[in-house]
């Protein structure tokens, strides 16, 4: 297995996706000042169940996870920053999970635009549709209802 790395996006945008029955499913967009990492790989050395793809040219930094863990042990401010980031990701995933059960795709689209209004300029529509769990045609109808 190749060395496990943690990636930090300084500039650009990526998407995290997995394949479900031959269909790409986007479950996260990663923007500036965010990490692209597989927690299951970092925490347990298990292979990641998803891939990360750049959607724009990116400036990205990487650090080996073992080096990062050593730095966290030596520097409390790095450990605190990382723990706050993990907590924010947990809250994001929990919010998304509940949203997929409770909200209609139109509400999820509005929330996505509220959090990242630039998304319609930066992300191709078919990836936004995949993220919302709808077809591109359904997303077009949602966008036209505004």
C-alpha positions, 0 to 999 in steps of 0.5 A: 500500500502506498504511503498515506497522505493528508492533502490540503487544498490552497486553491481550486476545487475537487470532488469526492466520489465513489462508484455505485453500480457503474454510476459515479456518485459525488458526495462532497465538494472540497474547496480552498482551505479544506483537507482532502483525506480519507478518514477510514484510511488515516484512522485504520489503514483501510483502503479508501472507499472513494476517490478525489478528482480535481475539477479546477487547476489546484494548488495542493500540499501533502504530508505523510500521515505518519509525519503529520501524527508526529507533528501533532504529538509535538505541537498542541496547536496542530493537534487542536486545529486538526481536532476542530477540523475533524469535528467540523467534518463530522458535523457536515456529514451528520447534516448531510445525512439528515438532509438526505432523509428529511429534505427534498433535492430543491432544499439541498440545492438551496443550502448548497448555494447558501454555503457556496454561492460560487458553486454554479460557476465552478462545478459542472451541473452533472456533478451538482446533480449527482451530489443532490441525488437527482438527474441533470434534467431534474436539477435543471427543473429545480434551477428554473423554479427560482 
